[in-house]
């Protein structure tokens, strides 16, 4: 079938990535890329091709409403493929959309191609140990793993308004608080120093932050430090259920290397690890390893870094 | 309150083996209850202990999936529903259609609890698809839950914010793993679990009307874990100096 390739994300940064994926895919289905926006076209979203602006839908969602509006537009305009950023809200949008449109859905794609009849998506499964290529007939909804595509630099073409109406929403928002954020942008960091359970106290984190900043990098962590202990905000959390990163250097400090963590950093260019246990799985996923107590190794690393030239 | 909890007999990714060509041996791979599904079961049991009612565990999978269902029963679920289907199809449309159809048959539910995703594939699509198919409200990624007779209040853990919501019942809720600490069943509970009723349904009997959109699994291969695995030895200072040196040679640090 032929048709356009739509892209959508409620997150502006992810929207520009998904737009680039749509640009790459559009020729295969003899259509154009279309960036779907709700309420108005956002300044921060880049993407070539048409801008389809859905009117009537509340601009900030919720996902229930977004899915209903996008499905109304899709039913009348007939896109071949709809790409949705695989954020927490985006997954709900995509799931509902696939059911409403009664089409297939391929999840968590990091690469997408089409032969004009089907769409194929490469994704990581089994906690990152396996790469799988899944194929489904067109039309199809695909969720796109954030960080898999660069951001589009395309300029907006025509803007088309579509009145999608105002759907009924059942879940009421009572309030929202932003997570405390530093200026953490792990996805673009070239160097990441990542802290795990080997760190004994929250007060010891500045030592690792110091190492990270001396390496011109950012601080990340494994799941226990953010989700269980709450020492760092969720945006620091690297792993299957957190952020997926691929820096030039990933330095894992006091991280044992559970598969769910490895899934979040396995595509790093170089991986180094510090751990007291020589048999810790993290060393299997590392280029360089130091067996030792992080409370001695980290200061030694800082000293070695400053001892240059 | 009638509560259903969906569990998946996931591939135990740590036990996964590969053939010499690097293809995973999925058939016959060891399985276990999805790591986050335990949080969903725990959440269901806590709802029951607060407002009373019944907890029904539901799974879709091969004969092996009975093990995970039994684990849910051992943790405290009252009865189980096992939808027998070919395992590991990696098709959330199909899984969600089977779950929704079996839930419709198994009773009138006020609350359907799921994990945020399965620990083996983690697509996060099945819970909202089930909600959409059943026409229930949906609250995803809940880290706190409060249930009354007519409403559920939840705190949602999103990437950049924490959102408080109120949802009417019936609702499908997915919980994140920080929502609770799952209980461990005792030996007695494990033994008693085999006596709890489990209804078995065949997938083809639930999806006679054409089924769902196909997903074909093309190639599957091991992610290359081509790492150098060099241990830097010596005193702490020596090892640290060697590492900094190696990282400079790799050109990955600019200091």
Interface residues (C-beta under 8 A of the other chain):
Chain A: X11 X63 X64 X67 X86 X87 X88 X89 X91 X92 X94 X95 X96 X98 X99 X100 X102 X103 X104 X105 X106 X107 X108 X120 X124 X125 X126 X127 X128 X129 X130 X131 X132 X133 X134 X135 X136 X137 X140 X143 X170 X171 X172 X173 X174 X175 X176 X177 X178 X179 X181 X190 X191 X214 X215 X216 X223 X227 X228 X234 X235 X240 X241 X248 X249 X259 X260 X266 X269 X270 X271 X272 X278 X283 X284 X285 X286 X287 X288 X289 X290 X291 X292 X296 X297 X300 X301 X303 X304 X305 X307 X308
Chain B: X11 X13 X14 X16 X24 X35 X36 X90 X91 X92 X93 X96 X116 X117 X119 X120 X121 X122 X123 X124 X125 X126 X127 X128 X129 X131 X132 X133 X137 X138 X139 X140 X141 X153 X156 X157 X158 X159 X160 X161 X162 X163 X164 X165 X166 X167 X168 X176 X177 X178 X212 X213 X214 X215 X216 X217 X218 X219 X220 X221 X222 X223 X225 X227 X228 X229 X230 X231 X232 X236 X237 X239 X240 X241 X243 X244 X246 X247 X250 X251 X252 X253 X254 X255
